[in-house]
Amino acid sequence: MVQGHDSCFREQLNAILDQIAPLLGDDASKTDWIDGVTKSYNGIKHFYRADKRPDTVSMIEYLIEAKQIIRLWIAHHIGCSIDLLKEYMSRHRYQLSRVTSIFDKP
């Protein structure tokens, strides 16, 4: 997933979320979540030159959840069923304190 521009990164995240949509909450705002992940990624990547840095705990929570999304997407891509991934998510859910999870509510 090579990115050249920020908008490409957002499009790639959106495509990944579309492929694992049954794992995501109905009321989850994909745009807000993608914005949070993008700002967190760029906030860490360009930390030394950022004028306004996102809250550190929020950045970490967005990136931890993004990591979980990528793991689930890869598992689905290599053949794991959505039902099996839903069961996995019911047991391996992060407790986020600063950001709203994009995953379906338990």
N, CA, C and O atoms as a GROMACS GRO file, in nm:
protein
  424
    1MET      N    1   0.083  -0.118   0.000
    1MET     CA    2   0.000   0.000   0.000
    1MET      C    3   0.088   0.124   0.000
    1MET      O    4   0.097   0.197   0.098
    2VAL      N    5   0.150   0.144  -0.110
    2VAL     CA    6   0.237   0.260  -0.124
    2VAL      C    7   0.150   0.384  -0.139
    2VAL      O    8   0.055   0.386  -0.217
    3GLN      N    9   0.184   0.487  -0.064
    3GLN     CA   10   0.108   0.610  -0.074
    3GLN      C   11   0.197   0.721  -0.127
    3GLN      O   12   0.314   0.732  -0.091
    4GLY      N   13   0.139   0.801  -0.213
    4GLY     CA   14   0.212   0.914  -0.266
    4GLY      C   15   0.161   1.043  -0.206
    4GLY      O   16   0.237   1.136  -0.183
    5HIS      N   17   0.031   1.047  -0.180
    5HIS     CA   18  -0.033   1.167  -0.126
    5HIS      C   19  -0.130   1.127  -0.016
    5HIS      O   20  -0.172   1.012  -0.007
    6ASP      N   21  -0.164   1.225   0.068
    6ASP     CA   22  -0.255   1.202   0.180
    6ASP      C   23  -0.390   1.149   0.132
    6ASP      O   24  -0.446   1.059   0.194
    7SER      N   25  -0.442   1.205   0.023
    7SER     CA   26  -0.573   1.162  -0.025
    7SER      C   27  -0.572   1.016  -0.067
    7SER      O   28  -0.672   0.946  -0.052
    8CYS      N   29  -0.461   0.969  -0.120
    8CYS     CA   30  -0.447   0.828  -0.159
    8CYS      C   31  -0.454   0.739  -0.036
    8CYS      O   32  -0.517   0.633  -0.039
    9PHE      N   33  -0.391   0.782   0.072
    9PHE     CA   34  -0.394   0.707   0.198
    9PHE      C   35  -0.538   0.694   0.248
    9PHE      O   36  -0.579   0.587   0.292
   10ARG      N   37  -0.613   0.803   0.241
   10ARG     CA   38  -0.754   0.801   0.283
   10ARG      C   39  -0.835   0.705   0.196
   10ARG      O   40  -0.919   0.631   0.246
   11GLU      N   41  -0.810   0.709   0.067
   11GLU     CA   42  -0.882   0.619  -0.024
   11GLU      C   43  -0.850   0.473   0.006
   11GLU      O   44  -0.938   0.387   0.000
   12GLN      N   45  -0.726   0.445   0.037
   12GLN     CA   46  -0.687   0.308   0.070
   12GLN      C   47  -0.754   0.262   0.198
   12GLN      O   48  -0.804   0.150   0.205
   13LEU      N   49  -0.758   0.346   0.301
   13LEU     CA   50  -0.827   0.311   0.424
   13LEU      C   51  -0.976   0.288   0.399
   13LEU      O   52  -1.034   0.194   0.452
   14ASN      N   53  -1.036   0.372   0.319
   14ASN     CA   54  -1.177   0.358   0.287
   14ASN      C   55  -1.204   0.226   0.215
   14ASN      O   56  -1.303   0.159   0.244
   15ALA      N   57  -1.117   0.187   0.123
   15ALA     CA   58  -1.133   0.061   0.050
   15ALA      C   59  -1.122  -0.058   0.145
   15ALA      O   60  -1.196  -0.155   0.132
   16ILE      N   61  -1.029  -0.052   0.239
   16ILE     CA   62  -1.013  -0.159   0.338
   16ILE      C   63  -1.139  -0.170   0.424
   16ILE      O   64  -1.189  -0.280   0.447
   17LEU      N   65  -1.190  -0.057   0.470
   17LEU     CA   66  -1.310  -0.058   0.554
   17LEU      C   67  -1.430  -0.114   0.477
   17LEU      O   68  -1.512  -0.184   0.535
   18ASP      N   69  -1.440  -0.083   0.350
   18ASP     CA   70  -1.549  -0.136   0.268
   18ASP      C   71  -1.544  -0.288   0.260
   18ASP      O   72  -1.649  -0.354   0.259
   19GLN      N   73  -1.424  -0.345   0.256
   19GLN     CA   74  -1.410  -0.489   0.242
   19GLN      C   75  -1.443  -0.565   0.370
   19GLN      O   76  -1.478  -0.682   0.365
   20ILE      N   77  -1.431  -0.499   0.484
   20ILE     CA   78  -1.464  -0.567   0.610
   20ILE      C   79  -1.583  -0.498   0.678
   20ILE      O   80  -1.594  -0.498   0.801
   21ALA      N   81  -1.670  -0.440   0.598
   21ALA     CA   82  -1.785  -0.364   0.649
   21ALA      C   83  -1.871  -0.439   0.751
   21ALA      O   84  -1.920  -0.376   0.844
   22PRO      N   85  -1.891  -0.572   0.739
   22PRO     CA   86  -1.975  -0.640   0.838
   22PRO      C   87  -1.918  -0.638   0.981
   22PRO      O   88  -1.991  -0.663   1.077
   23LEU      N   89  -1.790  -0.607   0.996
   23LEU     CA   90  -1.730  -0.598   1.129
   23LEU      C   91  -1.746  -0.460   1.191
   23LEU      O   92  -1.720  -0.441   1.310
   24LEU      N   93  -1.788  -0.364   1.111
   24LEU     CA   94  -1.792  -0.225   1.156
   24LEU      C   95  -1.931  -0.189   1.207
   24LEU      O   96  -2.031  -0.250   1.168
   25GLY      N   97  -1.936  -0.090   1.293
   25GLY     CA   98  -2.062  -0.045   1.348
   25GLY      C   99  -2.144   0.030   1.243
   25GLY      O  100  -2.090   0.093   1.153
   26ASP      N  101  -2.276   0.021   1.258
   26ASP     CA  102  -2.365   0.090   1.165
   26ASP      C  103  -2.354   0.242   1.179
   26ASP      O  104  -2.361   0.315   1.081
   27ASP      N  105  -2.336   0.287   1.302
   27ASP     CA  106  -2.332   0.430   1.328
   27ASP      C  107  -2.192   0.488   1.323
   27ASP      O  108  -2.172   0.607   1.349
   28ALA      N  109  -2.095   0.404   1.291
   28ALA     CA  110  -1.956   0.451   1.286
   28ALA      C  111  -1.938   0.547   1.169
   28ALA      O  112  -1.981   0.518   1.057
   29SER      N  113  -1.877   0.658   1.196
   29SER     CA  114  -1.848   0.755   1.091
   29SER      C  115  -1.711   0.724   1.032
   29SER      O  116  -1.608   0.755   1.091
   30LYS      N  117  -1.712   0.662   0.915
   30LYS     CA  118  -1.586   0.625   0.852
   30LYS      C  119  -1.500   0.747   0.825
   30LYS      O  120  -1.378   0.742   0.843
   31THR      N  121  -1.561   0.854   0.783
   31THR     CA  122  -1.484   0.974   0.748
   31THR      C  123  -1.411   1.028   0.870
   31THR      O  124  -1.293   1.062   0.862
   32ASP      N  125  -1.480   1.038   0.984
   32ASP     CA  126  -1.417   1.087   1.107
   32ASP      C  127  -1.304   0.995   1.150
   32ASP      O  128  -1.198   1.041   1.192
   33TRP      N  129  -1.326   0.864   1.140
   33TRP     CA  130  -1.225   0.769   1.182
   33TRP      C  131  -1.104   0.776   1.090
   33TRP      O  132  -0.990   0.779   1.137
   34ILE      N  133  -1.128   0.780   0.960
   34ILE     CA  134  -1.017   0.791   0.864
   34ILE      C  135  -0.940   0.920   0.887
   34ILE      O  136  -0.817   0.921   0.880
   35ASP      N  137  -1.011   1.030   0.913
   35ASP     CA  138  -0.943   1.156   0.945
   35ASP      C  139  -0.855   1.142   1.068
   35ASP      O  140  -0.742   1.189   1.071
   36GLY      N  141  -0.908   1.076   1.171
   36GLY     CA  142  -0.832   1.056   1.295
   36GLY      C  143  -0.707   0.974   1.272
   36GLY      O  144  -0.600   1.007   1.324
   37VAL      N  145  -0.719   0.867   1.196
   37VAL     CA  146  -0.604   0.782   1.166
   37VAL      C  147  -0.501   0.860   1.084
   37VAL      O  148  -0.381   0.854   1.111
   38THR      N  149  -0.548   0.932   0.983
   38THR     CA  150  -0.457   1.009   0.897
   38THR      C  151  -0.384   1.116   0.976
   38THR      O  152  -0.263   1.131   0.962
   39LYS      N  153  -0.456   1.190   1.059
   39LYS     CA  154  -0.392   1.294   1.141
   39LYS      C  155  -0.294   1.233   1.240
   39LYS      O  156  -0.188   1.290   1.266
   40SER      N  157  -0.330   1.118   1.296
   40SER     CA  158  -0.240   1.053   1.391
   40SER      C  159  -0.113   1.004   1.323
   40SER      O  160  -0.003   1.024   1.374
   41TYR      N  161  -0.129   0.941   1.208
   41TYR     CA  162  -0.014   0.893   1.133
   41TYR      C  163   0.078   1.009   1.096
   41TYR      O  164   0.199   1.004   1.118
   42ASN      N  165   0.019   1.114   1.040
   42ASN     CA  166   0.099   1.229   1.001
   42ASN      C  167   0.155   1.304   1.121
   42ASN      O  168   0.265   1.359   1.115
   43GLY      N  169   0.081   1.305   1.231
   43GLY     CA  170   0.129   1.369   1.353
   43GLY      C  171   0.254   1.303   1.409
   43GLY      O  172   0.342   1.370   1.462
   44ILE      N  173   0.259   1.171   1.396
   44ILE     CA  174   0.378   1.100   1.442
   44ILE      C  175   0.489   1.107   1.337
   44ILE      O  176   0.606   1.128   1.371
   45LYS      N  177   0.453   1.091   1.212
   45LYS     CA  178   0.554   1.092   1.105
   45LYS      C  179   0.624   1.227   1.095
   45LYS      O  180   0.745   1.234   1.072
   46HIS      N  181   0.548   1.335   1.114
   46HIS     CA  182   0.603   1.470   1.100
   46HIS      C  183   0.597   1.546   1.232
   46HIS      O  184   0.572   1.666   1.233
   47PHE      N  185   0.621   1.478   1.341
   47PHE     CA  186   0.605   1.536   1.474
   47PHE      C  187   0.691   1.661   1.494
   47PHE      O  188   0.647   1.758   1.557
   48TYR      N  189   0.809   1.659   1.443
   48TYR     CA  190   0.904   1.769   1.464
   48TYR      C  191   0.863   1.898   1.396
   48TYR      O  192   0.910   2.004   1.434
   49ARG      N  193   0.775   1.891   1.295
   49ARG     CA  194   0.739   2.013   1.224
   49ARG      C  195   0.590   2.047   1.230
   49ARG      O  196   0.545   2.138   1.160
   50ALA      N  197   0.515   1.976   1.310
   50ALA     CA  198   0.371   2.000   1.320
   50ALA      C  199   0.344   2.125   1.403
   50ALA      O  200   0.402   2.145   1.510
   51ASP      N  201   0.255   2.210   1.352
   51ASP     CA  202   0.214   2.328   1.427
   51ASP      C  203   0.121   2.291   1.542
   51ASP      O  204   0.135   2.340   1.654
   52LYS      N  205   0.027   2.204   1.511
   52LYS     CA  206  -0.069   2.160   1.612
   52LYS      C  207  -0.071   2.007   1.613
   52LYS      O  208  -0.109   1.944   1.515
   53ARG      N  209  -0.030   1.951   1.723
   53ARG     CA  210  -0.021   1.805   1.733
   53ARG      C  211  -0.148   1.748   1.795
   53ARG      O  212  -0.202   1.805   1.890
   54PRO      N  213  -0.197   1.636   1.741
   54PRO     CA  214  -0.312   1.570   1.803
   54PRO      C  215  -0.275   1.521   1.943
   54PRO      O  216  -0.157   1.502   1.974
   55ASP      N  217  -0.376   1.501   2.025
   55ASP     CA  218  -0.356   1.445   2.158
   55ASP      C  219  -0.285   1.310   2.146
   55ASP      O  220  -0.325   1.226   2.066
   56THR      N  221  -0.180   1.290   2.224
   56THR     CA  222  -0.097   1.171   2.213
   56THR      C  223  -0.175   1.043   2.237
   56THR      O  224  -0.158   0.947   2.162
   57VAL      N  225  -0.260   1.039   2.339
   57VAL     CA  226  -0.337   0.918   2.367
   57VAL      C  227  -0.432   0.887   2.252
   57VAL      O  228  -0.448   0.772   2.214
   58SER      N  229  -0.494   0.990   2.198
   58SER     CA  230  -0.584   0.969   2.083
   58SER      C  231  -0.506   0.915   1.963
   58SER      O  232  -0.553   0.824   1.894
   59MET      N  233  -0.389   0.971   1.938
   59MET     CA  234  -0.308   0.922   1.826
   59MET      C  235  -0.279   0.774   1.843
   59MET      O  236  -0.294   0.696   1.749
   60ILE      N  237  -0.239   0.736   1.961
   60ILE     CA  238  -0.204   0.596   1.986
   60ILE      C  239  -0.327   0.507   1.969
   60ILE      O  240  -0.318   0.400   1.909
   61GLU      N  241  -0.441   0.551   2.021
   61GLU     CA  242  -0.563   0.470   2.009
   61GLU      C  243  -0.607   0.454   1.864
   61GLU      O  244  -0.646   0.345   1.822
   62TYR      N  245  -0.601   0.562   1.787
   62TYR     CA  246  -0.635   0.551   1.645
   62TYR      C  247  -0.542   0.452   1.574
   62TYR      O  248  -0.588   0.369   1.495
   63LEU      N  249  -0.413   0.461   1.602
   63LEU     CA  250  -0.318   0.376   1.533
   63LEU      C  251  -0.326   0.231   1.579
   63LEU      O  252  -0.303   0.140   1.498
   64ILE      N  253  -0.358   0.207   1.705
   64ILE     CA  254  -0.378   0.069   1.752
   64ILE      C  255  -0.499   0.009   1.682
   64ILE      O  256  -0.495  -0.106   1.638
   65GLU      N  257  -0.607   0.086   1.673
   65GLU     CA  258  -0.726   0.034   1.606
   65GLU      C  259  -0.701   0.016   1.456
   65GLU      O  260  -0.752  -0.079   1.397
   66ALA      N  261  -0.625   0.105   1.395
   66ALA     CA  262  -0.591   0.089   1.254
   66ALA      C  263  -0.510  -0.039   1.233
   66ALA      O  264  -0.527  -0.109   1.133
   67LYS      N  265  -0.422  -0.067   1.326
   67LYS     CA  266  -0.344  -0.191   1.318
   67LYS      C  267  -0.437  -0.313   1.324
   67LYS      O  268  -0.417  -0.410   1.252
   68GLN      N  269  -0.537  -0.306   1.410
   68GLN     CA  270  -0.635  -0.414   1.421
   68GLN      C  271  -0.713  -0.428   1.289
   68GLN      O  272  -0.738  -0.540   1.243
   69ILE      N  273  -0.751  -0.317   1.230
   69ILE     CA  274  -0.823  -0.319   1.102
   69ILE      C  275  -0.738  -0.389   0.995
   69ILE      O  276  -0.789  -0.473   0.921
   70ILE      N  277  -0.610  -0.354   0.988
   70ILE     CA  278  -0.522  -0.413   0.887
   70ILE      C  279  -0.508  -0.564   0.911
   70ILE      O  280  -0.510  -0.641   0.815
   71ARG      N  281  -0.495  -0.605   1.036
   71ARG     CA  282  -0.486  -0.748   1.066
   71ARG      C  283  -0.612  -0.822   1.021
   71ARG      O  284  -0.604  -0.928   0.959
   72LEU      N  285  -0.728  -0.766   1.052
   72LEU     CA  286  -0.854  -0.829   1.015
   72LEU      C  287  -0.870  -0.833   0.863
   72LEU      O  288  -0.917  -0.932   0.807
   73TRP      N  289  -0.831  -0.724   0.796
   73TRP     CA  290  -0.840  -0.719   0.651
   73TRP      C  291  -0.752  -0.826   0.587
   73TRP      O  292  -0.793  -0.893   0.493
   74ILE      N  293  -0.629  -0.841   0.638
   74ILE     CA  294  -0.539  -0.944   0.585
   74ILE      C  295  -0.597  -1.082   0.610
   74ILE      O  296  -0.596  -1.167   0.520
   75ALA      N  297  -0.649  -1.107   0.730
   75ALA     CA  298  -0.709  -1.237   0.761
   75ALA      C  299  -0.825  -1.266   0.667
   75ALA      O  300  -0.838  -1.377   0.616
   76HIS      N  301  -0.908  -1.166   0.644
   76HIS     CA  302  -1.021  -1.184   0.551
   76HIS      C  303  -0.971  -1.207   0.409
   76HIS      O  304  -1.026  -1.288   0.335
   77HIS      N  305  -0.868  -1.135   0.372
   77HIS     CA  306  -0.811  -1.145   0.237
   77HIS      C  307  -0.753  -1.284   0.210
   77HIS      O  308  -0.756  -1.330   0.096
   78ILE      N  309  -0.699  -1.350   0.313
   78ILE     CA  310  -0.639  -1.482   0.290
   78ILE      C  311  -0.738  -1.596   0.317
   78ILE      O  312  -0.702  -1.713   0.310
   79GLY      N  313  -0.864  -1.559   0.349
   79GLY     CA  314  -0.965  -1.664   0.353
   79GLY      C  315  -1.046  -1.680   0.480
   79GLY      O  316  -1.136  -1.764   0.483
   80CYS      N  317  -1.018  -1.606   0.586
   80CYS     CA  318  -1.099  -1.618   0.707
   80CYS      C  319  -1.238  -1.560   0.681
   80CYS      O  320  -1.252  -1.455   0.618
   81SER      N  321  -1.338  -1.628   0.730
   81SER     CA  322  -1.475  -1.581   0.709
   81SER      C  323  -1.505  -1.463   0.800
   81SER      O  324  -1.444  -1.446   0.906
   82ILE      N  325  -1.600  -1.382   0.758
   82ILE     CA  326  -1.642  -1.267   0.839
   82ILE      C  327  -1.698  -1.316   0.973
   82ILE      O  328  -1.676  -1.252   1.076
   83ASP      N  329  -1.770  -1.429   0.972
   83ASP     CA  330  -1.826  -1.480   1.098
   83ASP      C  331  -1.716  -1.516   1.198
   83ASP      O  332  -1.728  -1.489   1.317
   84LEU      N  333  -1.610  -1.578   1.149
   84LEU     CA  334  -1.497  -1.611   1.235
   84LEU      C  335  -1.429  -1.484   1.287
   84LEU      O  336  -1.388  -1.478   1.403
   85LEU      N  337  -1.416  -1.384   1.202
   85LEU     CA  338  -1.356  -1.258   1.244
   85LEU      C  339  -1.444  -1.185   1.345
   85LEU      O  340  -1.392  -1.120   1.436
   86LYS      N  341  -1.576  -1.194   1.329
   86LYS     CA  342  -1.668  -1.135   1.428
   86LYS      C  343  -1.649  -1.201   1.564
   86LYS      O  344  -1.648  -1.133   1.667
   87GLU      N  345  -1.635  -1.334   1.563
   87GLU     CA  346  -1.612  -1.405   1.689
   87GLU      C  347  -1.480  -1.363   1.752
   87GLU      O  348  -1.471  -1.343   1.873
   88TYR      N  349  -1.378  -1.350   1.670
   88TYR     CA  350  -1.248  -1.305   1.718
   88TYR      C  351  -1.260  -1.166   1.782
   88TYR      O  352  -1.205  -1.141   1.889
   89MET      N  353  -1.332  -1.077   1.714
   89MET     CA  354  -1.348  -0.940   1.766
   89MET      C  355  -1.426  -0.936   1.896
   89MET      O  356  -1.406  -0.846   1.978
   90SER      N  357  -1.515  -1.030   1.916
   90SER     CA  358  -1.591  -1.031   2.041
   90SER      C  359  -1.501  -1.063   2.160
   90SER      O  360  -1.535  -1.032   2.275
   91ARG      N  361  -1.387  -1.125   2.134
   91ARG     CA  362  -1.294  -1.161   2.242
   91ARG      C  363  -1.170  -1.074   2.249
   91ARG      O  364  -1.103  -1.069   2.352
   92HIS      N  365  -1.139  -1.005   2.142
   92HIS     CA  366  -1.016  -0.926   2.134
   92HIS      C  367  -1.047  -0.781   2.097
   92HIS      O  368  -1.011  -0.734   1.989
   93ARG      N  369  -1.113  -0.714   2.186
   93ARG     CA  370  -1.154  -0.576   2.161
   93ARG      C  371  -1.072  -0.482   2.249
   93ARG      O  372  -1.051  -0.509   2.368
   94TYR      N  373  -1.026  -0.375   2.191
   94TYR     CA  374  -0.951  -0.276   2.267
   94TYR      C  375  -1.047  -0.188   2.347
   94TYR      O  376  -1.157  -0.158   2.301
   95GLN      N  377  -1.005  -0.147   2.463
   95GLN     CA  378  -1.081  -0.053   2.544
   95GLN      C  379  -1.026   0.087   2.517
   95GLN      O  380  -0.924   0.127   2.574
   96LEU      N  381  -1.094   0.159   2.431
   96LEU     CA  382  -1.048   0.292   2.393
   96LEU      C  383  -1.109   0.396   2.487
   96LEU      O  384  -1.225   0.384   2.528
   97SER      N  385  -1.031   0.496   2.522
   97SER     CA  386  -1.081   0.598   2.614
   97SER      C  387  -1.100   0.734   2.548
   97SER      O  388  -1.181   0.814   2.595
   98ARG      N  389  -1.028   0.762   2.440
   98ARG     CA  390  -1.031   0.895   2.380
   98ARG      C  391  -1.099   0.901   2.244
   98ARG      O  392  -1.142   1.008   2.201
   99VAL      N  393  -1.109   0.787   2.176
   99VAL     CA  394  -1.168   0.789   2.041
   99VAL      C  395  -1.283   0.691   2.036
   99VAL      O  396  -1.289   0.594   2.112
  100THR      N  397  -1.374   0.717   1.944
  100THR     CA  398  -1.488   0.627   1.923
  100THR      C  399  -1.447   0.516   1.829
  100THR      O  400  -1.400   0.541   1.718
  101SER      N  401  -1.466   0.393   1.873
  101SER     CA  402  -1.426   0.278   1.791
  101SER      C  403  -1.511   0.271   1.665
  101SER      O  404  -1.629   0.308   1.665
  102ILE      N  405  -1.450   0.223   1.560
  102ILE     CA  406  -1.521   0.204   1.435
  102ILE      C  407  -1.588   0.067   1.430
  102ILE      O  408  -1.671   0.041   1.342
  103PHE      N  409  -1.552  -0.020   1.522
  103PHE     CA  410  -1.606  -0.156   1.520
  103PHE      C  411  -1.748  -0.161   1.572
  103PHE      O  412  -1.793  -0.073   1.646
  104ASP      N  413  -1.817  -0.266   1.532
  104ASP     CA  414  -1.953  -0.291   1.578
  104ASP      C  415  -1.952  -0.302   1.731
  104ASP      O  416  -1.858  -0.352   1.791
  105LYS      N  417  -2.058  -0.253   1.792
  105LYS     CA  418  -2.068  -0.258   1.938
  105LYS      C  419  -2.088  -0.405   1.982
  105LYS      O  420  -2.154  -0.481   1.911
  106PRO      N  421  -2.031  -0.444   2.096
  106PRO     CA  422  -2.045  -0.583   2.141
  106PRO      C  423  -2.187  -0.616   2.183
  106PRO      O  424  -2.215  -0.729   2.223
   0.00000   0.00000   0.00000
